[in-house]
Amino acid sequence: MIPIRSRVVAVLLGVAMSPSDPLHAATLGVVAAENMYADVVAQLAGPDVAVVSVLNNPAQDPHLFEVNAATVMRVAGAGLVVYNGAEYDPWMTKLLSATPGIDRRVIVAADLARKSAGDNPHFWYDPTFMPVMANAIAAALIDRDPDARAAYEARLKVFDEATAPLTAKVAAMRAKYSGVPVTATEPVFDYMARAIGLQMRNPAFQLAVMNDTEPSARDVAAFEDDLKNHKVRALLFNIQAASPLSRRMQQIAEEAKVPVVEISETEPPGMHYQDWIAAELDALDVALSGSRP
């Protein structure tokens, strides 16, 4: 049953709660700020738990998201809320503080990763992190619904088995590509690049683009030089936050025959987390194996 306060919030916003809302009839409604976390929750929770993700549009820049009335309503009515933290989704903190006293569990990825504002917030690209996140989610589900412990633990085991090939893939790529220079339009893939042992170039340029500021002329020139003179083996291109400058770097890379590997900040539609990451690793493997500076 949706708490009274959440119904009040909905009324104040001029939004009526409908029985068709996925959280309306759920014993345990879950809201995840980002869809890769929602997907992991759904894999662990099973069909009897309603899971809603907020950021799930592959064409949307997550940094430019604006809260709407439906998001307010769903967060207010959730029994479990999962979000990234580290200033990646600051609007979620505000939504939670707007409905204090609600009986809910909250999982913050940044807390589990021991990161804070100013750190790279793209934790889901750290291959050691998502198993930690999955365990925290399973524990929260069990806490809210202890009678279903066996089912949650069984699904956690299945998830661990499904993500194990990612660990093997990263290890295999590290054996082949450790020390290989690459660059990126933003530091979205940085945790994974480090796990593979890649030498990531142009970090100042990437941070500027991520923070929506202008890179220095020197940083832009260095980036262009890396591409034109084949000082890097691949360009990692964030398709969800493609600024004119990053598009320009993509064009320069293509003209210089430097492989461009597309990555995204949110999970593509119709894919599970493990399949999404595996597909990007495969694309990077192909790019690095076929290119030589």
N, C-alpha and C positions, 0 to 999 in steps of 0.2 A: 504493500500500500504506500502511495506517495505521501510523504510527510505534509502536514497542513501548511507549514511555512513555504514549501515549494509551490503549493497551489496559490498561496497569497502572492508570491513573486510573479507567477504566471499571470494572475489577474491584474496586478499592477502594470505589467507590460502589455496588457491587452491580448494575451494569448491564453486560450482555453486549453486545458489538458484533455487530450482525446484518448479514448481507449486504443486507438491505432498507434499511439506513440509507443515505441519499443520498450520504454522504461515503465509504462503505465501499469502493466499487469505482471511485471517481473518480480519474482521473489527477491532477487538480488540484481538490481540494475547496475551496470558498470559503464562509466564514461572514461574514455582515454583521449587525451588531447591529441595524440598523434596516432595515425592508423597502424603503424607497425606494432605499437604496444597493444592496440585494440585487437589486432590479429593474434598476438601471443595469448592474450586473455581468452579470446574465443577458442583457441586451440586447447587451452587448459580447462576452460569452464564447461565446454560441451553445449548441447542444444537447449538446455533448460535455463540458461542465463542470457539475458539480453545485454548485448555489448554495443555501444555507440562510440564512434570515433568522431572527433571534431575536425581535424586536419586530414582530409582524404582526397583532395582534389589535386591530381598530378600536374595541373596547369597553374596552380596557385603558389606564389612565393610564401612560405610559412611565416616569414618575418613580417609580412604585411597583413596578416590575418586580423580581421575586426570581429569582435564578438557580436552575435545577434541574439534576439529574444529566445530562440529555440535552444541555443547553447546555455543560456542562463537557466532555463527551465530544467534542462536535462541534468546539469551539474547539481542543481538544488535537490533533485530527486534521486540521485545515485547513492547506492550503498557502498560502492567502491569507485574511487577516482584515481586514475593513473596519469601522471604528466611528467614532462622532461625536466623542467627546472633549469637552473643556471642561466636565467634570463632568456631562454629560448621561447618560452610561452608565458610571459609575465601576467597575461590576462587571466590565466587559470588561478593564480594566487589571489587575485582580486575577486574572482567569482566565488572562491571558497570562503573568503573572509566576509562576503556579503550574506552568507547563510550560516552563521556560527551555530553551534549546538546541535547540528544534525548528526545523527548516529551513522557515521560512515568511516571507512578506512581510506587512507590516502597513501599512495606510493609515489615517491619522487625519485626519478631515475638518477638525478644528480647526487642525491644523498647516498644512494647505493654505490655510485661510482666515485664517491668522495671528491666531487668537483663542486665548483661554485661559480658565481658570476665572473666572467673574464676568461674562464677555461673554455676550450673547444666543447660545444654542447652536443655534438653529434655522436653520442655514446653508442648508439645502435650499430655503428660501424666498427666498434671494438669487438673482435670475435670472442674475447673473454667476458664481455659484459652481459650479453643477452641470456646466457645460462643463469647468471646471478639474478637478473631481472625475473626470469621465469620462476625461479625458486621463491622469490619474494611474492610474486603474484599467486602462486599456488598456496603459500602460507596464508595469504590474506583471504583467499577463497575458502580455505578450510576453517579459518577463524570465523568467517561469516556463516558458514554452512557445514559444521563439523560432521553431520550425518553422511555427507557425501565425500568424506576424506578419501576413501579407497578409490573412488572414481577420479578425483583430482590427482592423486598420486600416480595412478595408472597413466593418465594423460600426460603428466609431467615426464614420465619415463619415455613415452612415445615421442614427445617433443625433443627430449635430449638425444634420442636416437636419430631423429630427423635432422638435427643440427650438427651431429658429429662429423658428417662429411665436410662441413665447412672448415672445421679445425684441421682435417687432413689436407684439404685443398690449400689452405693458407700455408701449412708446413711445406707442402710440395712446391708452392710458388716461391717461398722463401729460399728453398734450396737452389732454385734456378735463377732468381732475380735479386737476391740480396745485394744492395749497393748500386742497383741500376737507377739512373736519374730519371725522374718524371716531374711534371708540373701540373698545376690545377688552377681552375678559375676561382675556386673557393676551397677552404679546408674541410669540406664535407667528408671526404674519404680519408682524412689524415690518419685516424686511428688504425684503419685497415692497412693503409700504406706502410705505416710503421711496423705493423705485425708481419708484413711480408718482407720488410727490410729495405724497402725502396728509399732512395735518396730524394726527398721532396724539395724542389727548388721554388723560389719566389714566394716565400711565406708572407712577406710584407704586402705584396700585391694581393694575395688571397684574403688576408685579414681586412684590407681596405674595402674590397668588393663585398665581403660578407657584412661588414658594418655600414655599407652604403655610403662610403666616403671615397674621395678621389685618390687613387694611388699616385705617388710622386712620379714625375717624368722619368726619373732615374729607374724606378721600379718597372715602369711600363717598357722602357727601352731594354732593360735586362730580360724581361719576359719575351719580348719580340726576338731578341738575339738568340735566346735559347731555342726558339722554334725555328727560326730561319737558318741557323747554323747547326741544327740537329744535335744540340747539347742535351736533349731529353729524348727519351724513347716513346713517350706517350703524353697526351694532354687529357686530363680528367676534367670533363665538362659538366657542370651542374645545370641540367636542363630546366630546373624549376626556378632559377633566379638568374636568367640570362639577360644581363645588362648589355647595352650597345658595346661597351668595352670588352666584355667577355665574348660576345659574338664576333668582335673583330679578331680576338685571339684565336677563336675557332677557325675563322677564315684563313688566317695566316698559317695555322697548323695544317689545314687541308692543302693549301697551296704548296707548303714545304714538304708534303707527304709524311707528316708526323701523324701517327694514328690518334684519332680522337675517340675516347671512351666515354660514353654518356652515362652519368649517374644521376640519381634523384634523391631528394631529401625525404620524401614520403613514399610509401610502398605503392607500386603500380596496382591498378585494379586487377582483380582476379588471381592474385598471387599470394602465397604465404611468405612470411619473412624469410624462411630458409631458401625458398626458390628464388626470391628476388636477389638476395645476396649472392647465391651461387651463380646466377645468370651474369651478374656484374663481374664476378671473379673470372668466369669463363671468358667474357669479352676482354678483360684486361690481359688475361693469359695469352689469348690470340694476338692481341696488339703487341705485346712485348716480345712474343716469340718470333713475330714476323718483321720486326723493325731493328735496325742497327744504326746508331748515330754515325 
